[in-house]
Amino acid sequence: MGGFVSNFLGVLLALLWVLVLGRILMSWFDPSGRSRLSALLVQATEPILAPVRRVLPSSGMFDFSSFLVLIVLGVLWRAFL
């Protein structure tokens, strides 16, 4: 049973990591967010990024919350491997 839970959490964390990375990449290629993919990525990742964004100090036009979330998800993912 523990193996199933560990594998499930690992897959979930990997999926979240890919979604956040996709949002970062889409912000470079579609900054206005007009495509359906951009809207999907924003909807899927905003509940994770918004609380981090509120805690981090403002850094002008750069949003480091995505990078911080990627690092934390990567560390958690490694812990479940």
C-alpha positions in Angstrom: 0.0 0.0 0.0 2.8 2.4 0.8 4.3 1.9 -2.6 1.1 2.9 -4.3 0.7 6.1 -2.3 4.4 6.9 -2.8 4.1 6.3 -6.6 0.8 8.3 -6.8 2.4 11.3 -5.0 5.4 11.1 -7.2 3.3 11.1 -10.4 1.2 14.0 -9.0 4.2 16.0 -8.1 5.8 15.4 -11.5 2.6 16.4 -13.3 2.4 19.6 -11.2 6.0 20.3 -12.1 5.3 19.9 -15.8 2.3 22.2 -15.6 4.3 24.9 -13.9 7.1 24.6 -16.4 4.5 24.7 -19.2 3.1 27.9 -17.7 6.6 29.5 -17.7 7.2 28.5 -21.3 3.8 29.7 -22.4 4.4 33.1 -20.7 7.3 33.5 -23.1 5.5 32.4 -26.3 1.9 33.6 -25.5 2.3 36.4 -22.9 -1.3 37.6 -23.4 -2.6 34.1 -22.6 -5.2 34.0 -25.4 -4.8 30.3 -26.3 -6.8 27.6 -24.7 -3.6 25.9 -23.5 -2.5 29.1 -21.7 -5.9 29.4 -20.1 -5.7 25.7 -19.0 -2.2 26.2 -17.5 -3.2 29.3 -15.7 -6.3 27.6 -14.2 -4.3 24.6 -13.1 -1.3 26.4 -11.6 -2.8 29.6 -10.1 -4.0 27.9 -6.9 -0.3 26.9 -6.3 1.4 30.0 -7.5 -0.9 32.7 -5.9 -0.1 32.0 -2.3 3.7 31.9 -3.1 3.4 35.1 -5.0 1.7 36.8 -2.0 4.6 35.8 0.3 7.5 36.7 -2.0 8.5 40.4 -2.1 7.7 42.2 -5.3 10.6 42.1 -7.8 9.3 44.4 -10.5 8.3 42.7 -13.8 9.9 39.4 -12.8 7.8 36.7 -11.1 10.0 34.3 -9.2 7.1 32.3 -7.7 7.1 29.8 -10.6 10.8 29.1 -10.1 10.4 28.7 -6.4 7.5 26.3 -6.8 9.5 24.3 -9.4 12.3 23.9 -6.9 10.1 22.9 -4.1 8.2 20.4 -6.3 11.5 19.0 -7.5 12.7 18.5 -3.9 9.4 16.8 -2.9 9.4 14.7 -6.0 12.9 13.4 -5.2 11.8 12.6 -1.7 9.1 10.3 -3.0 11.3 8.4 -5.4 
